[in-house]
Structure formats: C-alpha cells, structure tokens
Amino acid sequence: MQNWSECISYRRFGYQTSGTSGSRSEFTRDYDRIIFLSAFRRLQNKTQVFPLPGNVFVHNRLTHSLEVASVGRSLGSIVGHALVDAYQDQMSENDLTFYKYELSGVISSACLAHDVGNPAFGHSGEKAISHYFEKHSELIINNKTLKNHFSDEEWYDLTNYEGNANALRLLTRQFKGKLDGGQRLMMVTLASILKYPCASINVKNKETHFKKYGYFQSDKFAFNQIIDEFNLKNADSSISRHPFVYLVEAADDICYRIIDMEDAHRIGILSRDQIESAFIKLLKELGDNSERTCEILAKIGDDNEAVSFLRAKIINALVMKSAEVFHENRDAILQGSFKSTLMDEVQKNCPFLNDVAHISVNKIYNHPSVIEVELAGYNVMDEILSVFVQAVLSDKRSPLQKKCILLIPQQYNLVNDDVSPYEKTMSVLDFVSGMTDGYATELYRKMKGIDIPTHK
C-alpha cells in the first residue's frame, strides 16, 4: 500500500452493490449484524480462560469480545484522528470522513467478530480438535487410513485446527440454505481480522505474523478476494497484513493480558495485594501519576472495586501507548514492512508487562481449574468427533451412524452431497465448533449413556 486511502473499501463481501442509504453507515451495519449473529450469542457459554461457574462472575468469550470491541473503538478513534492530522492535505473528503468517524466502528466490529470461530473449552478446544486427527490418523475408514482421505494441505488444516481461520469461514461461507456471501460484511471489516495471512501449510512458528494461519483450504477463494481487494500480495507472493489488523490485535492483547488478572482475583487465585503490586509497577512504567493513583486507591475499601479501578487505568494507558506505537511506525505498517505487534513494541519500553505475563502463566493458565477444562475438552471433543467424522466418511454406515447423522443441523449436513471427504469433515467441524461448553458436555454425556435423554 502506498497511501491510507488504499486501506478503505466500501464493498461488501458477496454483495456487489454499495448497500442502502439510511441513518446508519455501512460500517455501523456490520457491528449490528455481528451482534445479532447466533454464533456471536453462543460465545456467552464458551470458556475464555476459567470454567464458567454459576455464582461468581468471570469473563466468557462474549464478554471478552464486547470489551475488546470497546477498547478497539477507542484505538480506532485515536489513530483515525492522528492520521487525519498527519495526512489531511493528502486525503480526499471521503477519506477524511472515514478516518474521523468510521475507522473506530470498523475496528470495533472486527474486534467483536474476532473470536466467533473459537470452539468450546477455550483454546484447549482447538487443541482437542487437532489432537483427535493426530491420534486417529491411522484409523481405517473405507479400507484406508483417516489421513489418506485428505491432501497434505487439508491434513495440516485438520491437525492444526485454528479458530482464526474458522472465524473467516463462518463470516464468509454460504452454508446450505443460507445466502451467498455469508454474513456479507464489509471487505475492510473482514480484512481487519486476518491476523495471520497464510495457509496452515505455510505457518512459520518464529515469525509473529505467520505463527498461526488465517484460512482453511476450503475458504481460500474468500481469503484471496479480500487480499486482492486491498492489493496485499507482495512481489515474492507473501501476503502482508492489512494495517487495521494491528489495532484489532492490540485491543485483544490489552484485554486478555489485563482482564485475566482481574478474573483471577474474583475467584480467589490472586489477592488484592498481589494485583495492586503488579498493576502499580506497571502503571509507573507506563508513565502514570502513581502517587495520585495510590491516593485514590487508599480510599477504596472494596477489593473488587480497587482491582477494577487499576484495570481501567492500565487499559487506558496501554491504549494510549499502542496508539503512539502505531503512529511512530505508520509508514512501515502501511507498506507491510512492520514485523512486530503494537503490544510487543510497548513491552520493549515496559518490561514489567513481561512479569505480568509470567504471573498469568504460572498462577492463572496452569491453575487446576483451567487444566481441568482442558482435560474435559479433550475427552468431550474426542468422543463427539469419533462418532460424527466416522459417520460422514463411511461408505457403508451402520444403523447407529445413520441416526447420528440426523443430529447434524441441515445447514452443515453434506453427507449425501457430492463433495470431498475434506468438505464433509469440515462440515462436522462447523457443527462441533459451534457448540457451547454446555451443549458439547450434554451431548457427550448422552452419547456415553451417563445421562439418558427424556422427552420434554
């Protein structure tokens, strides 16, 4: 990209007209479409980090996404106005309007949608799906191994299952009986969630932008449409991120780094003193007037309120620092030569962010309750996939397998369609990845005979 006008598109994916006029902008419509998306609503019963208890509040995927959208809106607004100040003589009136009033909405919408492809049980759900295919690679179906039903590229998709790629699939794919173009979001909104612009077979673990992948083989055409819209393909055939991705990524990074700590306090893993010590040190590094902060903090008797106050202060400071990093590196970001992330650059001048990360790993992500969710996810996913993958791939199905196929919703049921084993398997993953923690667990218990379904 050569200028900031090239970052903007007024086209919708799968929909050729520019849309209807009205009181809402096209970018605001994206936010509304995502809010009313059933896959978005299901995030309310999908684990973020901690199990979803009945009597203590912790974040789930839905509340996390809403908070990321709020942070993203602030980042978009700050950066948009900074770009206008820096390039107003080079921008058209439409560009000026976009960066002043619309960028914040684009980033907010992309933040809202960034986790819609994540399966149940947090990130362990992704690992559990991948583990199933690795574990059963030599399983014989139709006189050949499970692995041999797929090409190398397809097998990489299945054994490295990725929620980011599934988000693109869910938002752009025409499922059976549904409209072409999926959710028909604006191209720029979709481009803003393409955090890892490569296929699974091209993952490079040591490169920040390619340590995961952004699309399944089945959705390569949709991915290329978005890439071509913004001319993100380089001369060496590598693909650059869209500049707005950095803002969505930063909003997500800020929230999970800080809010997981707040959740840990809520359920008694970390004390108020531990949180205060870590957060005040962090605020000092971020340039906050810590003396004033400590004066206010001393007046707060409620522990939860004290932690919330510090969390708000830190998020605000990290938003400002991230916006500064974006502005300082805006030319490299625009040209696709910026290989870091905004928060990684903030951390270089704020080493205590790394200490906060260590606290999260040691005290939070390895807490017994979190590990228990991971173990449950592996067992539940393995059982469900064992039943449905074998059922859809088998040429000669048992009566039980025929019954199981009837449980797959019609929009995902490709069992009788003339499609490849890969497409049939992906349709099962569409069904399974959409399950909430509760639904997956309930289905597992019924399939194992632990609970017997009763007529209601």
Secondary structure, 3 states (H helix, E strand, C coil): CCCHHHHCCCCECCECCCCCCCCCCHHHHHHHHHHCCHHHHHHHHCECCCCCCCCCCCCEHHHHHHHHHHHHHHHHHHHHHHHHHHHCCCCCHHHHHHHHHHHHHHHHHHHHHCCCCCCCCCHHHHHHHHHHHHHCCCCEECCEECHHHCCHHHHHHHHCCCHHHHHHHHHHCCCCCCCCCCCCCEHHHHHCCCCCCCEHHHCCCCCHHHCCCCECHHHHHHHHHHHHHCCCECCCCCECCCCCHHHHHHHHHHHHHHHHHHHHHHCCCCCHHHHHHHHHHHHHHCCCCHHHHHHHHHCCCCHHHHHHHHHHHHHHHHHHHHHHHHHHCHHHHHHCCCCCCHHHHHHHCCCHHHHHHHHHHHHHHCCHHHHHHHHHHHHHHHHHHHHHHHHHHCCCCCHHHHHHHCCCCHHHCCCCCCCCHHHHHHHHHHHHHCCCHHHHHHHHHHHCCCCCCCCC
